[in-house]
Amino acid sequence: MSSGARSSKQGNQAVVTRLRAVAGEQYPDWEAVYRDNVGLVHRVIFAKVGNRPDAEDLTTEVFLAVLRPLRLPAAAGEVRGYLLATCRTVLARYWARRLGLPVTSLTEDTAQVVSAERLDHETAQRAERILSALPERYRLILQLRFLDACTVAEAARALEISVANAKVLQHRALRRAAQIAAELEG
C-alpha cells in the first residue's frame, strides 16, 4: 500500500472515530444540558405560542420539569427526546389553561390558534386602532404574520417581496405599532 493510500485510510478512520464520538455524546451535567438545548426548546415553544414572554416562561417550566426525573450522565439524543416530549406536555397544559379546555380535548388546531371569541372586546378594539393607524404595507405584513399565522416566507410570497425584505418590513411595522400603542396610552 502506498503512503498516500495509507494516509487516506488513516484519515477516514479518524473521521469515523470522530463521528462515533459525536453520536455517543453524553451530557455530564445540567449546565451542559441547558446550554446545548435551551435554544431548541425555546424555538419549539415560541413557534407554538407566538410571544416571547410566554415562551421564556414555558422554556423554564420545561427545564424545571425534567430536572428531577432525568439522570445524568445521559446520551444527548435521549435528553433531547425527553426535552421535546416534555415540551409537548407543558404546551398542552398551557393551551388548556389559556383556552379553558381539558387537555384531552385539545387538538393541534385548537392549540395553534386562540379563538377570536376569547379576545376581550377592549383588546380587539385597541388592536384595530393600532393596525388602522399603520401604513398599508406595515398593516399587511402584521396581518399576514400574526392574524393569519403565515410564516415569513408565506407572507413574503403574498406581498411579492423577498424573505429578507419581509423580515425588515415586519421589524419596522412592529416598531411603528409599538410607537402607536404608546401614543394611544399616553
Order of alpha helices (4+ residues) and beta strands (2+ residues): alpha-beta-alpha-alpha-beta-alpha-alpha-alpha-alpha-alpha-alpha
